[in-house]
Amino acid sequence: MLVTHISILPRTVLFLAVSSLLLTPALAMADVGPPPIDSRHFKTTEVTRHLKDLDAVVVTAIPLRDSYSDLNRPVALLAGERLDEVRASSLGETVAVLPGVQSSNFGPGVGRPIIRGLDGPRIAVLNNGLSSQDVSTVSQDHSPAVEPFLANQIEVLKGPSTLLYGSGAIGGVVNIVDGRIAEAPVGGFNGRAEMRLDGGDKHGNTNMFRIDAGNGSALSVHADGVYRNEKDYDTPKGRQVNSFIDTKSGSMGASFSGDFGFFGLSVARFHDSYGNPGEPGDPVAGDRGSWLRLHQDRYDLKAGLTDPWGEASALRFSLGHTQYDHIEFEGNEVGTTFGKRASEGRVEASFAFGGGWRTAFGVQGGDSTFQALGEESFVPKTNNKSIGVFGLAHNTFGLFQAEFGARGDQVKYDTDNGVTRNYHLGSLAFSGDLALSKQWRLTLNVDHAERAPVEEELFAKGPHIATLAYEVGRADLKKEKANQAELGLVFRNDWSDAKVSTYYSRYGNFIYLVDTGSTWFWDDGQRDLPVRQWSQANAIFHGIEGEATFHLAKNTSGSWDLRVFGDTVSGRLKNGGNLPRIVPARYGAELRWEDAGWRTSLSAKRYEKQNKVAVNETPTAGYTMVDAHLAYHIDVDSIAWEVFFDGNNLTNRDARVHTSFLKDDVMLAGRNYTAGLRMFF
């Protein structure tokens, strides 16, 4: 059996650690080093206030390490104050504030990103550029083993940029950057801590801390931790039974860095327990529902050389190993055990050539073994090996920027029952950016991408409660192919920032679950499950997304900004019929005000009714979410303090997520509040 049980960051220890950081200003009385992204950590720099202040942040998921404002590709970024305001218990909910990005939902403990209507094995979730190596793509009730509260920044890649990460990134990439391994010297002792308490229809608390320290010349060390405890939440219709979350996560890292580059190691541990609100049991009768306990140990090694082949060149190496296990409980009885052992390595080399060309080349390889044991072990033990090579080149020709990219992959599966599948994949991409004037830019992105099926799609055979079906895979599935094009328009001047894009994707051999019309009796005939088979057909996705921020005023009354945003996507089979669980159209507005340490916002987001449904799928009603945020920031000596208050779903609307398999049984939380305290030192 692959499962191990190791205690992790007992809640008392973590609580005391966070409390001591918040209550002991003397801890921060040390020299400070280079500031991280959020300048509130340091009094010596100006506080960043607007989203445009993220322009100088380096996007690490791109090998050329361009700043956010210099990218001519569809990339979104969360960092600084904005990231603090939107952090949530799940990754999907955290990034869902971005245009074109929504979240799956299997209760508050599970939320994977959905990018332009695509999710699951088409969206790569990365931790510092390497896969999270969990089993969240195998089932909709499995949570990604990542912690948004420990992220320095979160990068979202769409379109051509995703080819850098291979088969599992055909729909998008979400990269969590936590800085556990410092790539530059850290001087003194700095970090942040946060305590927050939920109220209203939510009942829980989250506490976190982060410490970075170094001698300013070579050695840097890092430690962080999170403890989250959330009870069952309430909806406008009553208690959502079995919606609890209990998370403990922490890591340590150390590195040596200097003019030569850097070398470092880190170890992280993630422990998560959460309920399945779709299987609540019978609390009155003392019958506990279904719940899941997840554990992952992760070990990372990173190294880099600065200017090894002359100015503006770099060499980077990353190696990660994970040991992942989780148990699904039916009440107090063990139902199914999932385990995964995985190793992944990646090397990137970047160069600057004559004529303005900047290039990067790399190789990436992985080896993982997945196993499931128990009554819901619907996928056999499978070993997956993959190898990929990639390259990109960028140049500027007057007012026009161009970038070309290519990647080739080989993916192999071997099951313990003797089935072997091999896939050879190739991807090509082009990105163009034309400066029409000082304020206007026109962007064009086109690419061809290919994806290999994953274990569940190939080898599933058995009951799968997450999809409420008996799933049947197809070992003869072909590789998925996508031809995609995107046209964008960007406007920026002193009073506004705006961008809008429209995209069209044509998929060959698109893989999806189809209802066969048959049923299968489970639990001695107590449950009637529909039989669904993984199938392929040609499909088309198209949509539009955009946002604009207007700087309305900056005077004695403070700074006033208005942000408007929206996105819509359509997914259908080429020969007719809608694809299931496509996100609804969404639009909204947010008014922000800042002055003398105060920061507040009021927003409304409208999710339209989704009535473009697949066969045997039901429509989902629309709803409007009204949220508010208030924060006060003050600097005391070398410490920055921030008190904040959030209100969510202030109008107490009934809300169901169309992309959820549990939408008929599970609602989002009703009116709820969060109050908290942050410290930056």
Buried (B, 14 or more C-beta within 10 A) or exposed (E): EBBEEEEBBEEEEBBEBBBEBBEEBEBBEBEBBBEBBBBBBBBEEEBBBBBBBBBEBBBBBBBBBBEBEBBBBBBBBBBBBBBBBBBBBBBBBBBBBBBBBBBBBBBBBBBBBBBBBBBBBBBBBBBBBBBBBBBBBBBBBBBBBBBBBBBBBBBBBBBBBBBBBBBBBBBBBBBBBBBBBBBBBBBBBBBBBBBBBBBBBBBBBBBBBBBBBBBBEEBBBBBBBBBBBBBBBBBBEEBBBBBBBBBBBBBBBBBBBEEEBBBBBBBBBBBBBBBBBBBBBEEEEEEBBBBBBBBBBBBBBBBBBBBEEEEEBBBBBBBBBBBBBBBBBBBEEBBBBBBBBBBBBBBBBBBBEEEEEBBBBBEBBBBBBBBBBBBBBBBBBBBBBBBBBBBBBBBBEEEEBBBBBBBBBBBBBBBEEEEEBEBEBBBBBBBBBBBEEEEEBBBBBBBBBBBBBBBBBBBBEBBBBBBBBBBBBBBEBEBBBBEBBBBBBBBBEEEBBBBBBBBBBBBBBBBBBBBBEEEBEBEEEEEEBBBBBBBBBEBBBBBBBBBBBBBBEEEEEBBBBBBBBBBBBBBBBEEEBBBBBBBBBBBBBBBBBBBEBEBBBBBBBBBBEBEBBBEEBEEBBBBBBBBBBBBBBEBEEBBBBBEBBBBBBBEBBEBBBBBBBBBEBBBBBBBBBBBBBBBBB
